[in-house]
């Protein structure tokens, strides 16, 4: 059997299965079955990615002597970025960075259609990047991969946009559930970070995918939490002041992380050639990892060490701080806290592939650990004192606080940390730190690190119904083009003939190149239409006025709605970048599309 014949039979079998599933089941039942398959796919994908990262890292660094600095830390990150760049350029041939932002964009503007190559391309690129030392996380790539699986199945079964969006959310939930063994966090992540607005009954597919994915992870890794953690100090009410201050500190660290990352990303954006971006990223990342190996990869081993009270030697291996005392360890961790954002941005800016999920957890753990030590030292508290804070517990609080601040996802932070460690006894302090951190960052940044890029362009879907529906609408889909156009020098006689054939009472005036000069309302011509003796004295341009506002083809419908509200107009012209006339948007047409989309968006 040749390859072509095998391919034909494969397609025929796939079509047969598709038709069988669609034929005897309702649309909602189809989504339920697909959500189960998506859960299996995302669980297996999470296992493959984690295995690849660990194997590459073990292969490269297992033989390093812990007491000495190693020059290979300068080289490995650059090799990883280069390999990832070459893979994307010559094999993928598409941009795969900013995974969660891509999902948000696909949900808000692209009807939840994600390119099929993301089912495998993000896994390979991120495994290479992180395994070779890239200071990023694998969670954003795996979330994009899971969403791509949901989108692929939705396209395969020709599901409507609202069901496609639900399946994309299922894929994202399954990815988080599988990679962290945290099904509740996966579900909450979709609602908080992806801002998916669903009815209660629509949560069932999300639950199916999350549970299925985590069961796949249990099959490979067992049912124990990802991080070993032993509660060193139970929660008591007297640590609440410390938790509140820690929440504020986490909010400020989140602000520093977000603002610095945006600034450093701007530095890379100003470099037009990719080789310059690669050189800057490779140099910055290599130097930072050479002096601070704790930044190598995702950093989960450092988190494990900090929350389990490991020795400073374990944490400061291959550094100048190796063998140092506790005070020097705190200095080392403080420098890592300050510099980690540069390593993360350099990884992605230089051409690598990864996300900010793991860096947020990594920095949160360090921030919490440092805060507890500083708090206890400033107030002269021993670890057994009533008001003292446990550095190990605060490492967990800080992880929840940074996730809450950076991603604007307090519930995700709470449930994820509880599920990652089994630290369910710490729910109250986790809630306090997450809530305070979120309130603190909200003062300075209204959007998460994922959403702010889209928010600046007016392309962000939110839980606000009006904003969400206007975002889902496409400007071009509501443009009306049945308006008769005139030129400014058109004689009134000819203009009257044009009016007699028109179905609208507004006439755009264009120059010879098609640029919009103004508009002529029918009312302004009405008194002259029935006086033939004036036809030779007047031209269309003499009746022209400026429109109340002009819309650009690149404007969002949020902008269009605002201009209708400000001007009170019933019709507004739309032009391109060169002010060439395209058509009109009417208030009634916009309202009709709004109602139709709202009905589809809310449909069960």
N, C-alpha and C positions, 0 to 999 in steps of 0.2 A: 504493500500500500504506500503510494507516494505521499509527500507532505500536503500537496494540494487537495488530494482526495480525503485525507484525514481531517484537514481543516474544514472541508465542506460538511463532513459528518458531524464534526464538533459543533458547527454553527446550527445544523439541523436539530441536534439534540438539545442545544441551548434554547432554540426557539420553541421546541416542543414543550420543554419544562416551563418556559415563560407563559405559553398559552394555557397550559394546564392550571398553573397557579392563578392566572387572571380569569380563566373561564368560569370556574365554579365558586369563586369567592368574591366578597365585597372588597371595595378599595381599602377599608380599614383592616380587614383580615389579611389582605396582601401586605400591608405595612407591618402588621404584627409578625408575619413570617419573615419578612425581610429584616426586621430589627433583630431577630434571633440570629440570622446568618451574619449580619453586621457585627454582632457581639462576638461570634466565633472568629471572624476575620480580624477584628481589632485586638482580641486577646492573643492570637497567634502572632500578629504583627508586633505587639509590644514585647513578646518573648524574643522574637528574632532580633529586634533592635537592641534590647538590653544585653543579649548574649553577644552580639557583634561588638558592642562597645567594650564590654568586659574582656573579651578575648583579645582585642587589639591592644587595649591598655596593658593587660597582663603580659602579652608578647613583648611589648616595648620597654616596660619599666620593672618587671619582676626581678631583674638581676642587679638593680641599683643598690649600692651600699648606702645605708641610711645616714651615716655620719658625715658624708662628703657631699658637696655641691657637684652637680653633674652637668657638663656642657651640652649633653644631648637634650636637656630641657630647652635649650635655645633653638634646637633644630627641629624637633618633632612637631611643634605647633605649625611651623611654616610649611612643612611637608604635608601635614593634614589639610591646611587651607588650600595649598596648591593642587593637591589631588582632588579635593572637592570642587574647586574652580574648573579644572579640566573635565571632570565628570559632568558638571552642569553645562559647560560650554559645548562639548562635543557629543554628548549622549542625550542629555535631557533637552538642551536647547531652549530653555525657558527659565524664568525667574522662579525660584522656590523659597525665597526668604520670607520672613515675617508671616509665619504660618497662620497664627490666630487672626491677624489683620486680614489676611486673604480670605479666611472663612467669613469674617464680618462683612467684607466687601461683597463676596459671592451671595450672601444672604440678603444684603440690602439692595444690591444693584443688578446682580447677575442671575437672579431667580435660583440661587443655590446650586448653580452648576459649577463644579470644580473639575479641572482637567484630570483625566484618568491617570496620567503618569505620576500624579502625586500619591498614588497607592503604593509606589515602590521607590520613587526618586528621592523623597525626603528621608526615607530610612537609610539608604545607602550614603547619601551626602552627609547626614548628621552623624552616622556611625563612624565614618572616616574622620570627620572634623573633631568629634568628642574623643574618640579613641586615641587620636594623636595629640590630645591635650587641649583642644579648643575649650575655652572657659564659658561654655553655654550649657543649656539643658536639652534633653531629648524630648521633652514633653510637647513643646509647640510643634515640632515635626511630626510626632506621632498623632497629635490631635488633628493636624492637617491630613495625615494619612487616613485616619478613621473617618473624617468628614468626606474624603474622596471616595471611600468605600460606600458610604451612604448615598452620595450623589450619583455614583455609578449605577447602583441598583435602582435608584429613582428614575434615572434616564432609561434604563433597560426596560422598566415597566411603564414608561410614559406617564408618570404620576404628575398631578398638577403642582404648581409652585408651593402651596402650603404643605403638601405631603413631602415634597423634595426638601423643604426647609426642616421639617421634622426629622427626616432620615439623616440629614447632615448633622443635626443635633445629636441623634442617636450615635453616629460614628464618633463624634467628639466625646460624648459621655463614656462610650465604651473604651476609648483610648485612655482617658484619665483613670477609669476604673481598673483597666488591665495593667497599666504601667505602675500604679501605686497600690494595687489591691485595695481600692477605696471606692466602693460603688456609690455610697451616698455623696461623696465629694464629686464624683463624676457627674451625677445628676445635677447637683447644685451649681457646678461649674458652668454647665450649659445655660442655666437660667440666669446666672449672675454675669458671667463674662461674655457669653455670646448673646445675652439679652433676648433669648427666645421666649416669646409671649404665648403661652399655651393654656388651653383649658385643662381642667383636672383629668378628664378622661384621656387626653392626649399624652399624659405623663406615662401611661402604661408602656408604650414602645421604648421610651427612655429607660424605664426600669428593666425591661426585658434585656435590652442591650447591655446595660451596666452589670446586671447579675450574670449574664452569660459570659461576658468578657472576664469578670473577676474569677469565675469558676475555671476558666481556661488557665488563668494565672495560678490559681490554687493547684491545678493539676501538675504544673511544672515546678512551682516554688514552695508548695505547702501553704497552709492556712495561717501561719504566724505572721504578725505585722512585719512591714519592711524593715523597720528599725527596732533593734533591741532596746528596751527602756525599762528601768526599774525606778519606781517612784521613790525619790529620796526624801521628800517632805510633803505631807498631805496639805491640801488647801485649808487655810484658816482665814477668818475674816480680817485679821490684822495685816495681811499682805496686800489688801485692796489698794491703799495709797501707792505702794510701789508698782502695782500693776497699771494704775492709771498713768503714772509718770512714764513707765515703760511704753505704754501705748502712744503717748505723745512723742517719745523718742523714736519709736518705729515709724510714725507718720513723717517725722522730719528726715529720717534716713531714707524713707521711700521717696520723699520729695527730692533729696539730693541725687538719688539713683536715677529717677525719671528725668530730671532737668539735665544732669550731666550726660546721660545717654543721648538725649535729644541733641545736645550741643556737639558731642563727639561724632554722632551720626552726620551732623551737618558738615563737619570737617571732611569726612569721607565723601559726602555728596559733592563737595566742591572740587574734588579730584576727578577729572574727566576720564582719565585713562585707567583701565583696570589694573595694569601693572603697578601704577603708583599706589593704588588702594591696597594691593597685595603687599607691597613692600612696607608701607606704613603699618598695616595690620600685623604682618609677620614680625616686624622688629618690636613693636609695642608688646605683643603677646609673648613672644619668646623671652624678652628681658624680664617681664613680670613673672612668668612661670619659673624662670631660672632662679630668681631671688625668693619667690614665694610659691613653692610647689603645691601648696594647698589649693591654688587656683587651677590646677591641672584637671581638666574634665569637669564633671558635674559637681564634685565636691561632697558627695554623699558619705564618703568615708570619714571626712572631717566632722560632719554632723554627727555620725555615730560615735566618734571619739569624744566630742564635747558633751553630748547628753549622757554619756556613760563614764564621765570623769576619768578619761584616759590621761596618761602622763604627758607632760610637755614634750618629751622626746618623741613620742608617737606623732604628735601634731607638727612638730618643727623639723621633721626629717629632711635631709638634703639642703639645709639652710644654714646661714651664719648663726641662727638662734639655737641650733641643736645643742641639747644639754643644758639649756638655760633654766632659770628659776621661774616662779609663777609671774612675777612682775614683768620679766622680759617676754614671757608668753603673751601677756596682755598687750604689750607694745606691738608684738608681731601680729596679733589678731586685729589690732586697731589699724595697722597699715594695710592689712588685707581688706578690711572693711572699707577703707578709703579708696583703694586702687582696683578693687574687683570690677567696678563698672567699666573701667578702661579696658580691662582684659576681655570682658563680655562684648563690648562694642567693637573692639579691634577684631575679634573673631568673626563676627558677622560682616562688619564693614570691609574686612580684608578679602572676603569671598567665601567664608565658611558658612555652615548651616546649623542653626540651633536657636533656642528660645531663651526667654528670661524666667521661666518657671523655676528651674533648679537654682539659678543665681539668686532669686528672691528667697528661697528657702535657706540657701547657704548663708547669705548675708543676715537673714533674720536670726538664725541660730547664733552666729557670731555676735550680733548686736545684743541679743538677750543675755548671752553668757558674759559679755563685757559689762553690760548694765548691772547685772546682779553683783559682780565683783566690785564695781565702783560704788554701788549703793551700800553694800555692806562695809566697805572701807571708809567711806565718807562719814557714816554714822557710827562707826566703831562696833559693828554688830558681828558676832560670831555666827556660825552656821546653825547653832542651836538656839539662838535668840528668837524671841517671839516675832519681831518685826523683820527678821532677816529674810533674804530671798535666796532660793536655791539656784545656783548657776545652771544646773542641769535642767530644772523645770523652766527657768527663764529662757533657755535655748529654744524650748518648744513654744513658749509664749511669743518669742521674737519671730519665729517662723510664721506663725499665724498672723502676727502684726504686719510683717513685711508683705506677705501675700495680700492682706487686706488693703494695704496702702498702695502698693505698686499696681495691683490688678483691680482695685476697687471691688474686692470680692470677700467681704468679711465672713459670710457663711461658708464659702469654700475653704477659707483658711481654717476655720474652727473645725469643720468635719474632717478635712484632709489630715490635719495634725493628729486628731484623735484616732483616725483609722490607721495612719502611718505607724503610730507607736503603741496603740492600744491604751493610750493615756486618757481614758474616758473619765477618770476621777478629776481631771483638770478642766472640765468643761467651763466652769465659772470663770477662772482667770483667763482662759483662752477667749471667752466671749468679751470680757472686759478689755483686754489688750486689743483685740480685733476691732471692736466698736470704736474705741478711742483713737486708734490709728487711722481708721477710715474717716472719722470726723475731722481729724487733724489735716489729712491730705486734701479733704474736700475744700478746705479754706483756700488752698493754693491751686489745685488741679481738679477741674470738674470731670475729667475723663481718665480712664485707665491708660496705661502705657500702650495697650493694644489699640484702643479706640481713638486716641487723640489724632492720629494721622487722618482717619476718615472724618472725624468731627470737624477738622479744619476745612474740609472740602464739602461739608454738608451732606455726607454720604453715610452717616451712621444711623442704623436702625436702633430704636430704643424702646423702652416699655411705655413711653408716652404714645398713646394711640394715634393722635393727630400727626405727630412727627414720624411715627413708624409708617403709617399709611402713605404719607407724602413722599417718604424715602423710597418705598417700594414702587411707587409710580414712576414711569419713564416719561421725561419731558417730551420726547419726540412722539410718543404715542398719543398725546393730547393736542398736538398741533393741527390746526385746521387750515386748509389751503384753498378753500373755495371763495376767496376774496378776489375781486377783479382789480388788477393793478392799472395805474395810469402814470403818465409822465407829466412833468410840470408844465411843458409847453403844449399839452393837448388842448385843442380848441374846445370851447364849451359845447358846440354842436356835437362833436365826437364824444365828449364826456357824457352828454345826455343819452346818446345811443348806448354807451357802455352801461349807464345806470339802468336803462330799460331791460338789459339782459342779465343784470346782477340779482343775486338772491340775498345779498348782505347790504347793510346800510353804512359800511365803512370801506374806504378805498385807499390802499397804501400808494404813496407817490414814490416812484423809483427813478433814479438817474439812468443813463444809458448802460452803465455797468451793473445795474441791479441793486445798487445801494439804496437803503431806505432814507428818504428825505423828510417825510412827514406823512400825515394822513388827512383825508378829506371826509368829514362826516356828511351824510346825506342832508341833514338839516341845514347845513351852511349853504347848500346849493339850491334848496327847494324853491326859494323865491325867484330864482333866475331860470329855472328849468322850462317854464311855459311862456317865456318872452323871447321868441326867435330873433327879434331885432337886436338883442344883446349878445347873440351867439358869437359874433365876430370880435367883440370887445373883451371877452374874458377867456382865460385859460384855466385849466385845473389847478395850476400852481397858485393862482390868486386866492383860492379857497383853502389852501393847505394850512394846517396847524401842526404843532408838535404833539406827539402822543403823550399821554400822562406819564408813561414809563416805557422803557424798552427792555425786553428780556434777551439774554444771550443764550445760545443753544447749549452752553456749558452750565447754565444755572440749574440748580436743583428746584424741584417743585415747592420746597420750603420757601425758597426765595420768591418764586412766582406768587405763592399764596400771600406772602408778606406784602408784595407790591400791589396786589389786588386790594388788600386790606387798607394800605396807606393811601392809594389813589382813588378808591371807589369806582374804578373803571370796570366795564363789562368785557372789554376786549383789549389785549395788549399784544403788540407785534413782537416777533421773534427774529433775531438776526444772528449771523455767524460772526466769527472773529473779525472779519473785514467789513462788518455792518451790512452785508448783503442780505436782502429780505428772504425769509424762509416761509413765514406764515403767521397766524395769530393763535393765541390761546384765549379761549373765552372762559369767563367765570362759571357759566353753566356747564361747559364741557369738563372743566376741572372738577366741579362738584360731582358730576355724574361718574367720572372715572374714580373719584374718591369713594363713592358709595359702592361701586362694583368691586373695587379692590378690598374694601372693608368687609364686604360680604364673603369674598373668597378667603380673606385672611383669617376670619373668625369661624369659617365653616368647619364643622366637626367631621 
